[in-house]
Amino acid sequence: MLRTTEAQFAAGATRVLPAHLDGKWYASWEQAKASIEALPMQKFRAALFTAHLMGGCAMGEDPKQSVVRSDGRHHELANLSVLDGSVFPTSSGANPQSPSTA
């Protein structure tokens, strides 16, 4: 939360609301930093989630530019493959869990 809030202020935001159920709108990085550090980091207090995450594990042949090779196998760990929506280059624009209607 600290890094994303700091990045938002650095990008020009005039107010930032951290993704925490006890968070408030902050008008400066200094104010936000002190307040976020005091927030209780307890189960179910952070309002973070993802739905249909895609594109998080880049696929490619260059280990400096990707997590897995084009066959889905990790560049360095022989017993690790990533074969889900995270290797998509971007969102498919459709819910990956939805059955096909075609």
Biopython code that builds the backbone (N, CA, C, O; Angstrom):
import numpy as np
from Bio.PDB.StructureBuilder import StructureBuilder

atoms = [
    (1, "MET", "N", (0.813, -1.186, 0.000)),
    (1, "MET", "CA", (0.000, 0.000, 0.000)),
    (1, "MET", "C", (0.860, 1.255, 0.000)),
    (1, "MET", "O", (0.536, 2.250, -0.648)),
    (2, "LEU", "N", (1.953, 1.190, 0.732)),
    (2, "LEU", "CA", (2.844, 2.359, 0.753)),
    (2, "LEU", "C", (3.400, 2.657, -0.636)),
    (2, "LEU", "O", (3.385, 3.808, -1.073)),
    (3, "ARG", "N", (3.886, 1.639, -1.329)),
    (3, "ARG", "CA", (4.502, 1.870, -2.642)),
    (3, "ARG", "C", (3.474, 2.347, -3.671)),
    (3, "ARG", "O", (3.766, 3.255, -4.450)),
    (4, "THR", "N", (2.285, 1.755, -3.688)),
    (4, "THR", "CA", (1.292, 2.192, -4.674)),
    (4, "THR", "C", (0.803, 3.605, -4.369)),
    (4, "THR", "O", (0.570, 4.393, -5.286)),
    (5, "THR", "N", (0.648, 3.927, -3.097)),
    (5, "THR", "CA", (0.230, 5.281, -2.724)),
    (5, "THR", "C", (1.309, 6.298, -3.093)),
    (5, "THR", "O", (1.010, 7.366, -3.627)),
    (6, "GLU", "N", (2.555, 5.958, -2.805)),
    (6, "GLU", "CA", (3.671, 6.845, -3.158)),
    (6, "GLU", "C", (3.726, 7.059, -4.668)),
    (6, "GLU", "O", (3.932, 8.181, -5.131)),
    (7, "ALA", "N", (3.542, 5.992, -5.432)),
    (7, "ALA", "CA", (3.566, 6.097, -6.896)),
    (7, "ALA", "C", (2.432, 6.981, -7.411)),
    (7, "ALA", "O", (2.623, 7.748, -8.355)),
    (8, "GLN", "N", (1.265, 6.877, -6.802)),
    (8, "GLN", "CA", (0.140, 7.700, -7.245)),
    (8, "GLN", "C", (0.409, 9.178, -6.997)),
    (8, "GLN", "O", (0.125, 10.012, -7.857)),
    (9, "PHE", "N", (0.956, 9.510, -5.825)),
    (9, "PHE", "CA", (1.306, 10.915, -5.565)),
    (9, "PHE", "C", (2.417, 11.375, -6.508)),
    (9, "PHE", "O", (2.369, 12.493, -7.021)),
    (10, "ALA", "N", (3.412, 10.527, -6.738)),
    (10, "ALA", "CA", (4.505, 10.888, -7.643)),
    (10, "ALA", "C", (4.001, 11.124, -9.056)),
    (10, "ALA", "O", (4.581, 11.914, -9.801)),
    (11, "ALA", "N", (2.919, 10.439, -9.429)),
    (11, "ALA", "CA", (2.351, 10.598, -10.769)),
    (11, "ALA", "C", (1.430, 11.812, -10.867)),
    (11, "ALA", "O", (0.909, 12.108, -11.942)),
    (12, "GLY", "N", (1.225, 12.518, -9.746)),
    (12, "GLY", "CA", (0.440, 13.741, -9.793)),
    (12, "GLY", "C", (-0.913, 13.699, -9.113)),
    (12, "GLY", "O", (-1.667, 14.670, -9.180)),
    (13, "ALA", "N", (-1.236, 12.594, -8.459)),
    (13, "ALA", "CA", (-2.531, 12.519, -7.761)),
    (13, "ALA", "C", (-2.592, 13.594, -6.684)),
    (13, "ALA", "O", (-1.593, 13.873, -6.021)),
    (14, "THR", "N", (-3.755, 14.193, -6.514)),
    (14, "THR", "CA", (-3.931, 15.198, -5.463)),
    (14, "THR", "C", (-4.561, 14.600, -4.218)),
    (14, "THR", "O", (-4.478, 15.175, -3.133)),
    (15, "ARG", "N", (-5.196, 13.438, -4.379)),
    (15, "ARG", "CA", (-5.754, 12.685, -3.246)),
    (15, "ARG", "C", (-5.625, 11.206, -3.556)),
    (15, "ARG", "O", (-5.753, 10.795, -4.709)),
    (16, "VAL", "N", (-5.371, 10.401, -2.527)),
    (16, "VAL", "CA", (-5.240, 8.957, -2.700)),
    (16, "VAL", "C", (-5.979, 8.252, -1.571)),
    (16, "VAL", "O", (-5.901, 8.648, -0.408)),
    (17, "LEU", "N", (-6.698, 7.200, -1.942)),
    (17, "LEU", "CA", (-7.411, 6.361, -0.970)),
    (17, "LEU", "C", (-6.790, 4.972, -1.020)),
    (17, "LEU", "O", (-6.950, 4.269, -2.018)),
    (18, "PRO", "N", (-6.083, 4.557, 0.035)),
    (18, "PRO", "CA", (-5.476, 3.220, 0.008)),
    (18, "PRO", "C", (-6.545, 2.133, 0.052)),
    (18, "PRO", "O", (-7.656, 2.360, 0.531)),
    (19, "ALA", "N", (-6.204, 0.974, -0.444)),
    (19, "ALA", "CA", (-7.142, -0.152, -0.506)),
    (19, "ALA", "C", (-7.188, -0.870, 0.830)),
    (19, "ALA", "O", (-6.792, -2.031, 0.933)),
    (20, "HIS", "N", (-7.666, -0.188, 1.839)),
    (20, "HIS", "CA", (-7.797, -0.743, 3.189)),
    (20, "HIS", "C", (-9.135, -0.254, 3.730)),
    (20, "HIS", "O", (-9.495, 0.908, 3.542)),
    (21, "LEU", "N", (-9.861, -1.125, 4.392)),
    (21, "LEU", "CA", (-11.187, -0.754, 4.870)),
    (21, "LEU", "C", (-11.161, 0.381, 5.892)),
    (21, "LEU", "O", (-12.165, 1.073, 6.065)),
    (22, "ASP", "N", (-10.034, 0.584, 6.569)),
    (22, "ASP", "CA", (-9.912, 1.676, 7.531)),
    (22, "ASP", "C", (-9.187, 2.884, 6.942)),
    (22, "ASP", "O", (-8.977, 3.873, 7.643)),
    (23, "GLY", "N", (-8.805, 2.821, 5.678)),
    (23, "GLY", "CA", (-8.098, 3.920, 5.036)),
    (23, "GLY", "C", (-9.013, 5.106, 4.773)),
    (23, "GLY", "O", (-10.232, 4.968, 4.665)),
    (24, "LYS", "N", (-8.402, 6.255, 4.675)),
    (24, "LYS", "CA", (-9.133, 7.489, 4.367)),
    (24, "LYS", "C", (-8.444, 8.162, 3.183)),
    (24, "LYS", "O", (-7.355, 7.756, 2.777)),
    (25, "TRP", "N", (-9.077, 9.181, 2.638)),
    (25, "TRP", "CA", (-8.453, 9.954, 1.571)),
    (25, "TRP", "C", (-7.321, 10.784, 2.171)),
    (25, "TRP", "O", (-7.486, 11.416, 3.215)),
    (26, "TYR", "N", (-6.177, 10.773, 1.502)),
    (26, "TYR", "CA", (-5.024, 11.535, 1.961)),
    (26, "TYR", "C", (-4.626, 12.519, 0.871)),
    (26, "TYR", "O", (-4.677, 12.207, -0.318)),
    (27, "ALA", "N", (-4.229, 13.715, 1.300)),
    (27, "ALA", "CA", (-3.897, 14.770, 0.350)),
    (27, "ALA", "C", (-2.396, 14.933, 0.145)),
    (27, "ALA", "O", (-1.975, 15.754, -0.670)),
    (28, "SER", "N", (-1.587, 14.176, 0.861)),
    (28, "SER", "CA", (-0.140, 14.266, 0.670)),
    (28, "SER", "C", (0.489, 12.912, 0.967)),
    (28, "SER", "O", (-0.071, 12.102, 1.706)),
    (29, "TRP", "N", (1.665, 12.677, 0.380)),
    (29, "TRP", "CA", (2.392, 11.438, 0.614)),
    (29, "TRP", "C", (2.785, 11.327, 2.093)),
    (29, "TRP", "O", (2.684, 10.247, 2.675)),
    (30, "GLU", "N", (3.229, 12.428, 2.703)),
    (30, "GLU", "CA", (3.650, 12.398, 4.102)),
    (30, "GLU", "C", (2.496, 11.991, 5.010)),
    (30, "GLU", "O", (2.672, 11.157, 5.898)),
    (31, "GLN", "N", (1.328, 12.565, 4.799)),
    (31, "GLN", "CA", (0.139, 12.238, 5.591)),
    (31, "GLN", "C", (-0.256, 10.781, 5.368)),
    (31, "GLN", "O", (-0.556, 10.061, 6.319)),
    (32, "ALA", "N", (-0.254, 10.359, 4.126)),
    (32, "ALA", "CA", (-0.638, 8.981, 3.801)),
    (32, "ALA", "C", (0.333, 7.982, 4.405)),
    (32, "ALA", "O", (-0.091, 6.968, 4.961)),
    (33, "LYS", "N", (1.625, 8.249, 4.306)),
    (33, "LYS", "CA", (2.645, 7.323, 4.804)),
    (33, "LYS", "C", (2.451, 7.055, 6.286)),
    (33, "LYS", "O", (2.433, 5.900, 6.712)),
    (34, "ALA", "N", (2.308, 8.098, 7.065)),
    (34, "ALA", "CA", (2.133, 7.934, 8.512)),
    (34, "ALA", "C", (0.841, 7.182, 8.830)),
    (34, "ALA", "O", (0.822, 6.326, 9.714)),
    (35, "SER", "N", (-0.212, 7.493, 8.127)),
    (35, "SER", "CA", (-1.500, 6.848, 8.394)),
    (35, "SER", "C", (-1.516, 5.384, 7.964)),
    (35, "SER", "O", (-2.039, 4.530, 8.679)),
    (36, "ILE", "N", (-0.945, 5.098, 6.801)),
    (36, "ILE", "CA", (-0.922, 3.715, 6.311)),
    (36, "ILE", "C", (-0.089, 2.838, 7.232)),
    (36, "ILE", "O", (-0.465, 1.698, 7.504)),
    (37, "GLU", "N", (1.028, 3.348, 7.710)),
    (37, "GLU", "CA", (1.866, 2.572, 8.623)),
    (37, "GLU", "C", (1.131, 2.235, 9.910)),
    (37, "GLU", "O", (1.469, 1.250, 10.567)),
    (38, "ALA", "N", (0.131, 3.029, 10.287)),
    (38, "ALA", "CA", (-0.644, 2.785, 11.512)),
    (38, "ALA", "C", (-1.874, 1.905, 11.279)),
    (38, "ALA", "O", (-2.517, 1.483, 12.240)),
    (39, "LEU", "N", (-2.209, 1.623, 10.021)),
    (39, "LEU", "CA", (-3.387, 0.793, 9.748)),
    (39, "LEU", "C", (-3.168, -0.634, 10.235)),
    (39, "LEU", "O", (-2.061, -1.161, 10.126)),
    (40, "PRO", "N", (-4.205, -1.261, 10.769)),
    (40, "PRO", "CA", (-4.060, -2.655, 11.209)),
    (40, "PRO", "C", (-4.002, -3.589, 9.993)),
    (40, "PRO", "O", (-4.954, -3.670, 9.216)),
    (41, "MET", "N", (-2.898, -4.277, 9.844)),
    (41, "MET", "CA", (-2.746, -5.223, 8.741)),
    (41, "MET", "C", (-3.248, -6.585, 9.213)),
    (41, "MET", "O", (-2.475, -7.482, 9.550)),
    (42, "GLN", "N", (-4.553, -6.698, 9.222)),
    (42, "GLN", "CA", (-5.216, -7.909, 9.695)),
    (42, "GLN", "C", (-6.047, -8.508, 8.571)),
    (42, "GLN", "O", (-6.411, -7.834, 7.607)),
    (43, "LYS", "N", (-6.329, -9.763, 8.721)),
    (43, "LYS", "CA", (-7.151, -10.495, 7.767)),
    (43, "LYS", "C", (-8.479, -9.754, 7.536)),
    (43, "LYS", "O", (-9.123, -9.295, 8.479)),
    (44, "PHE", "N", (-8.857, -9.654, 6.295)),
    (44, "PHE", "CA", (-10.119, -9.051, 5.854)),
    (44, "PHE", "C", (-10.188, -7.532, 6.008)),
    (44, "PHE", "O", (-11.268, -6.965, 5.842)),
    (45, "ARG", "N", (-9.082, -6.848, 6.319)),
    (45, "ARG", "CA", (-9.107, -5.389, 6.408)),
    (45, "ARG", "C", (-8.629, -4.752, 5.102)),
    (45, "ARG", "O", (-9.005, -3.622, 4.794)),
    (46, "ALA", "N", (-7.823, -5.451, 4.349)),
    (46, "ALA", "CA", (-7.362, -4.919, 3.067)),
    (46, "ALA", "C", (-8.410, -5.229, 2.012)),
    (46, "ALA", "O", (-8.894, -6.357, 1.915)),
    (47, "ALA", "N", (-8.754, -4.226, 1.228)),
    (47, "ALA", "CA", (-9.785, -4.374, 0.206)),
    (47, "ALA", "C", (-9.145, -4.687, -1.139)),
    (47, "ALA", "O", (-9.401, -4.005, -2.131)),
    (48, "LEU", "N", (-8.313, -5.720, -1.167)),
    (48, "LEU", "CA", (-7.623, -6.090, -2.393)),
    (48, "LEU", "C", (-8.179, -7.397, -2.936)),
    (48, "LEU", "O", (-8.477, -8.321, -2.178)),
    (49, "PHE", "N", (-8.314, -7.463, -4.236)),
    (49, "PHE", "CA", (-8.773, -8.683, -4.874)),
    (49, "PHE", "C", (-8.394, -8.623, -6.335)),
    (49, "PHE", "O", (-7.985, -7.580, -6.846)),
    (50, "THR", "N", (-8.532, -9.725, -6.982)),
    (50, "THR", "CA", (-8.348, -9.744, -8.425)),
    (50, "THR", "C", (-9.421, -10.637, -9.018)),
    (50, "THR", "O", (-9.871, -11.596, -8.390)),
    (51, "ALA", "N", (-9.811, -10.320, -10.193)),
    (51, "ALA", "CA", (-10.782, -11.138, -10.904)),
    (51, "ALA", "C", (-10.222, -11.433, -12.284)),
    (51, "ALA", "O", (-9.948, -10.518, -13.060)),
    (52, "HIS", "N", (-10.056, -12.691, -12.583)),
    (52, "HIS", "CA", (-9.622, -13.107, -13.916)),
    (52, "HIS", "C", (-8.271, -12.511, -14.287)),
    (52, "HIS", "O", (-8.099, -11.968, -15.378)),
    (53, "LEU", "N", (-7.319, -12.616, -13.372)),
    (53, "LEU", "CA", (-5.988, -12.076, -13.618)),
    (53, "LEU", "C", (-5.363, -12.749, -14.828)),
    (53, "LEU", "O", (-5.321, -13.976, -14.922)),
    (54, "MET", "N", (-4.885, -11.943, -15.738)),
    (54, "MET", "CA", (-4.207, -12.444, -16.932)),
    (54, "MET", "C", (-3.025, -11.540, -17.232)),
    (54, "MET", "O", (-3.071, -10.335, -16.983)),
    (55, "GLY", "N", (-1.971, -12.128, -17.767)),
    (55, "GLY", "CA", (-0.838, -11.346, -18.212)),
    (55, "GLY", "C", (0.228, -11.092, -17.175)),
    (55, "GLY", "O", (1.057, -10.206, -17.385)),
    (56, "GLY", "N", (0.261, -11.814, -16.066)),
    (56, "GLY", "CA", (1.239, -11.566, -15.026)),
    (56, "GLY", "C", (2.560, -12.290, -15.191)),
    (56, "GLY", "O", (3.567, -11.847, -14.640)),
    (57, "CYS", "N", (2.591, -13.374, -15.923)),
    (57, "CYS", "CA", (3.817, -14.164, -16.114)),
    (57, "CYS", "C", (4.154, -14.183, -17.597)),
    (57, "CYS", "O", (3.698, -15.050, -18.342)),
    (58, "ALA", "N", (4.946, -13.231, -18.005)),
    (58, "ALA", "CA", (5.256, -13.125, -19.435)),
    (58, "ALA", "C", (5.858, -14.415, -19.983)),
    (58, "ALA", "O", (6.662, -15.071, -19.319)),
    (59, "MET", "N", (5.461, -14.767, -21.195)),
    (59, "MET", "CA", (5.945, -15.964, -21.874)),
    (59, "MET", "C", (6.898, -15.514, -22.981)),
    (59, "MET", "O", (6.585, -14.596, -23.738)),
    (60, "GLY", "N", (8.055, -16.160, -23.073)),
    (60, "GLY", "CA", (9.001, -15.819, -24.127)),
    (60, "GLY", "C", (10.306, -16.569, -23.960)),
    (60, "GLY", "O", (10.511, -17.273, -22.972)),
    (61, "GLU", "N", (11.170, -16.414, -24.916)),
    (61, "GLU", "CA", (12.431, -17.153, -24.892)),
    (61, "GLU", "C", (13.551, -16.434, -24.142)),
    (61, "GLU", "O", (14.544, -17.066, -23.782)),
    (62, "ASP", "N", (13.418, -15.143, -23.899)),
    (62, "ASP", "CA", (14.452, -14.379, -23.207)),
    (62, "ASP", "C", (14.144, -14.328, -21.712)),
    (62, "ASP", "O", (13.153, -13.714, -21.318)),
    (63, "PRO", "N", (14.967, -14.956, -20.867)),
    (63, "PRO", "CA", (14.711, -14.960, -19.426)),
    (63, "PRO", "C", (14.712, -13.574, -18.796)),
    (63, "PRO", "O", (14.139, -13.389, -17.723)),
    (64, "LYS", "N", (15.338, -12.604, -19.437)),
    (64, "LYS", "CA", (15.331, -11.242, -18.905)),
    (64, "LYS", "C", (14.024, -10.524, -19.194)),
    (64, "LYS", "O", (13.726, -9.505, -18.572)),
    (65, "GLN", "N", (13.244, -11.043, -20.129)),
    (65, "GLN", "CA", (11.994, -10.416, -20.532)),
    (65, "GLN", "C", (10.761, -11.249, -20.204)),
    (65, "GLN", "O", (9.637, -10.796, -20.421)),
    (66, "SER", "N", (10.954, -12.465, -19.684)),
    (66, "SER", "CA", (9.810, -13.343, -19.470)),
    (66, "SER", "C", (10.048, -14.270, -18.285)),
    (66, "SER", "O", (11.182, -14.470, -17.851)),
    (67, "VAL", "N", (8.966, -14.826, -17.773)),
    (67, "VAL", "CA", (9.020, -15.748, -16.642)),
    (67, "VAL", "C", (9.146, -17.188, -17.128)),
    (67, "VAL", "O", (9.892, -17.985, -16.558)),
    (68, "VAL", "N", (8.410, -17.510, -18.184)),
    (68, "VAL", "CA", (8.432, -18.872, -18.720)),
    (68, "VAL", "C", (8.735, -18.848, -20.217)),
    (68, "VAL", "O", (8.538, -17.836, -20.890)),
    (69, "ARG", "N", (9.214, -19.973, -20.718)),
    (69, "ARG", "CA", (9.473, -20.113, -22.158)),
    (69, "ARG", "C", (8.136, -20.260, -22.883)),
    (69, "ARG", "O", (7.085, -20.328, -22.246)),
    (70, "SER", "N", (8.178, -20.310, -24.202)),
    (70, "SER", "CA", (6.952, -20.403, -24.991)),
    (70, "SER", "C", (6.221, -21.733, -24.790)),
    (70, "SER", "O", (5.057, -21.854, -25.170)),
    (71, "ASP", "N", (6.880, -22.727, -24.203)),
    (71, "ASP", "CA", (6.198, -23.981, -23.898)),
    (71, "ASP", "C", (5.623, -23.993, -22.482)),
    (71, "ASP", "O", (5.095, -25.012, -22.037)),
    (72, "GLY", "N", (5.722, -22.865, -21.772)),
    (72, "GLY", "CA", (5.155, -22.747, -20.434)),
    (72, "GLY", "C", (6.090, -23.144, -19.308)),
    (72, "GLY", "O", (5.743, -22.985, -18.138)),
    (73, "ARG", "N", (7.268, -23.656, -19.634)),
    (73, "ARG", "CA", (8.210, -24.088, -18.600)),
    (73, "ARG", "C", (9.058, -22.911, -18.125)),
    (73, "ARG", "O", (9.490, -22.077, -18.921)),
    (74, "HIS", "N", (9.285, -22.862, -16.824)),
    (74, "HIS", "CA", (10.090, -21.799, -16.215)),
    (74, "HIS", "C", (11.510, -21.824, -16.772)),
    (74, "HIS", "O", (12.049, -22.891, -17.065)),
    (75, "HIS", "N", (12.108, -20.660, -16.916)),
    (75, "HIS", "CA", (13.461, -20.573, -17.470)),
    (75, "HIS", "C", (14.513, -21.246, -16.594)),
    (75, "HIS", "O", (15.483, -21.797, -17.114)),
    (76, "GLU", "N", (14.339, -21.211, -15.278)),
    (76, "GLU", "CA", (15.384, -21.706, -14.388)),
    (76, "GLU", "C", (14.983, -22.922, -13.571)),
    (76, "GLU", "O", (15.847, -23.715, -13.197)),
    (77, "LEU", "N", (13.712, -23.089, -13.285)),
    (77, "LEU", "CA", (13.254, -24.199, -12.450)),
    (77, "LEU", "C", (12.694, -25.303, -13.336)),
    (77, "LEU", "O", (11.634, -25.143, -13.940)),
    (78, "ALA", "N", (13.395, -26.405, -13.410)),
    (78, "ALA", "CA", (13.049, -27.484, -14.341)),
    (78, "ALA", "C", (11.689, -28.103, -14.041)),
    (78, "ALA", "O", (11.036, -28.615, -14.950)),
    (79, "ASN", "N", (11.254, -28.068, -12.800)),
    (79, "ASN", "CA", (10.014, -28.736, -12.428)),
    (79, "ASN", "C", (8.851, -27.750, -12.239)),
    (79, "ASN", "O", (7.925, -28.029, -11.478)),
    (80, "LEU", "N", (8.894, -26.605, -12.925)),
    (80, "LEU", "CA", (7.841, -25.607, -12.789)),
    (80, "LEU", "C", (7.353, -25.173, -14.157)),
    (80, "LEU", "O", (8.131, -24.743, -15.009)),
    (81, "SER", "N", (6.054, -25.294, -14.346)),
    (81, "SER", "CA", (5.409, -24.802, -15.560)),
    (81, "SER", "C", (4.262, -23.891, -15.150)),
    (81, "SER", "O", (3.638, -24.110, -14.111)),
    (82, "VAL", "N", (3.982, -22.886, -15.942)),
    (82, "VAL", "CA", (2.848, -21.995, -15.723)),
    (82, "VAL", "C", (1.963, -22.120, -16.957)),
    (82, "VAL", "O", (2.350, -21.737, -18.061)),
    (83, "LEU", "N", (0.778, -22.659, -16.748)),
    (83, "LEU", "CA", (-0.118, -22.950, -17.879)),
    (83, "LEU", "C", (-1.518, -22.438, -17.588)),
    (83, "LEU", "O", (-2.490, -23.191, -17.648)),
    (84, "ASP", "N", (-1.612, -21.162, -17.272)),
    (84, "ASP", "CA", (-2.914, -20.570, -17.000)),
    (84, "ASP", "C", (-3.000, -19.196, -17.652)),
    (84, "ASP", "O", (-2.121, -18.822, -18.428)),
    (85, "GLY", "N", (-4.038, -18.453, -17.346)),
    (85, "GLY", "CA", (-4.248, -17.148, -17.960)),
    (85, "GLY", "C", (-3.168, -16.136, -17.654)),
    (85, "GLY", "O", (-3.097, -15.099, -18.313)),
    (86, "SER", "N", (-2.316, -16.408, -16.666)),
    (86, "SER", "CA", (-1.275, -15.435, -16.338)),
    (86, "SER", "C", (-0.226, -15.315, -17.437)),
    (86, "SER", "O", (0.517, -14.333, -17.464)),
    (87, "VAL", "N", (-0.145, -16.292, -18.349)),
    (87, "VAL", "CA", (0.828, -16.199, -19.441)),
    (87, "VAL", "C", (0.265, -15.479, -20.670)),
    (87, "VAL", "O", (0.991, -15.273, -21.642)),
    (88, "PHE", "N", (-1.009, -15.096, -20.645)),
    (88, "PHE", "CA", (-1.578, -14.342, -21.758)),
    (88, "PHE", "C", (-0.827, -13.021, -21.890)),
    (88, "PHE", "O", (-0.424, -12.459, -20.872)),
    (89, "PRO", "N", (-0.624, -12.506, -23.088)),
    (89, "PRO", "CA", (0.057, -11.218, -23.238)),
    (89, "PRO", "C", (-0.778, -10.061, -22.714)),
    (89, "PRO", "O", (-0.228, -9.022, -22.349)),
    (90, "THR", "N", (-2.087, -10.218, -22.671)),
    (90, "THR", "CA", (-2.999, -9.207, -22.152)),
    (90, "THR", "C", (-4.330, -9.892, -21.883)),
    (90, "THR", "O", (-4.482, -11.081, -22.161)),
    (91, "SER", "N", (-5.268, -9.175, -21.359)),
    (91, "SER", "CA", (-6.571, -9.752, -21.083)),
    (91, "SER", "C", (-7.237, -10.223, -22.376)),
    (91, "SER", "O", (-7.128, -9.577, -23.419)),
    (92, "SER", "N", (-7.920, -11.352, -22.288)),
    (92, "SER", "CA", (-8.612, -11.881, -23.463)),
    (92, "SER", "C", (-9.921, -11.133, -23.730)),
    (92, "SER", "O", (-10.529, -11.289, -24.789)),
    (93, "GLY", "N", (-10.341, -10.331, -22.773)),
    (93, "GLY", "CA", (-11.588, -9.585, -22.927)),
    (93, "GLY", "C", (-12.814, -10.400, -22.571)),
    (93, "GLY", "O", (-13.940, -9.936, -22.748)),
    (94, "ALA", "N", (-12.612, -11.606, -22.075)),
    (94, "ALA", "CA", (-13.724, -12.472, -21.681)),
    (94, "ALA", "C", (-13.367, -13.187, -20.390)),
    (94, "ALA", "O", (-12.193, -13.428, -20.111)),
    (95, "ASN", "N", (-14.357, -13.518, -19.619)),
    (95, "ASN", "CA", (-14.177, -14.258, -18.376)),
    (95, "ASN", "C", (-13.614, -15.643, -18.719)),
    (95, "ASN", "O", (-14.289, -16.418, -19.397)),
    (96, "PRO", "N", (-12.400, -15.974, -18.272)),
    (96, "PRO", "CA", (-11.811, -17.256, -18.649)),
    (96, "PRO", "C", (-12.508, -18.470, -18.007)),
    (96, "PRO", "O", (-12.299, -19.604, -18.438)),
    (97, "GLN", "N", (-13.337, -18.230, -16.977)),
    (97, "GLN", "CA", (-14.068, -19.328, -16.368)),
    (97, "GLN", "C", (-15.437, -19.552, -17.003)),
    (97, "GLN", "O", (-16.098, -20.548, -16.708)),
    (98, "SER", "N", (-15.861, -18.652, -17.857)),
    (98, "SER", "CA", (-17.193, -18.777, -18.459)),
    (98, "SER", "C", (-17.208, -19.868, -19.512)),
    (98, "SER", "O", (-16.255, -19.998, -20.280)),
    (99, "PRO", "N", (-18.273, -20.652, -19.560)),
    (99, "PRO", "CA", (-18.362, -21.646, -20.618)),
    (99, "PRO", "C", (-18.582, -20.946, -21.971)),
    (99, "PRO", "O", (-19.153, -19.858, -22.037)),
    (100, "SER", "N", (-18.133, -21.575, -23.004)),
    (100, "SER", "CA", (-18.301, -21.016, -24.334)),
    (100, "SER", "C", (-19.771, -21.019, -24.713)),
    (100, "SER", "O", (-20.500, -21.967, -24.421)),
    (101, "THR", "N", (-20.194, -19.950, -25.363)),
    (101, "THR", "CA", (-21.582, -19.881, -25.833)),
    (101, "THR", "C", (-21.675, -20.110, -27.334)),
    (101, "THR", "O", (-22.745, -19.993, -27.931)),
    (102, "ALA", "N", (-20.531, -20.442, -27.933)),
    (102, "ALA", "CA", (-20.523, -20.641, -29.396)),
    (102, "ALA", "C", (-21.060, -21.991, -29.777)),
    (102, "ALA", "O", (-21.123, -22.319, -30.962)),
]
sb = StructureBuilder()
sb.init_structure("model")
sb.init_model(0)
sb.init_chain("A")
sb.init_seg("    ")
for serial, (resi, resn, name, xyz) in enumerate(atoms, 1):
    if name == "N":
        sb.init_residue(resn, " ", resi, " ")
    sb.init_atom(name, np.array(xyz, "f"), 0.0, 1.0, " ", f" {name:<3s}", serial, name[0])
structure = sb.get_structure()
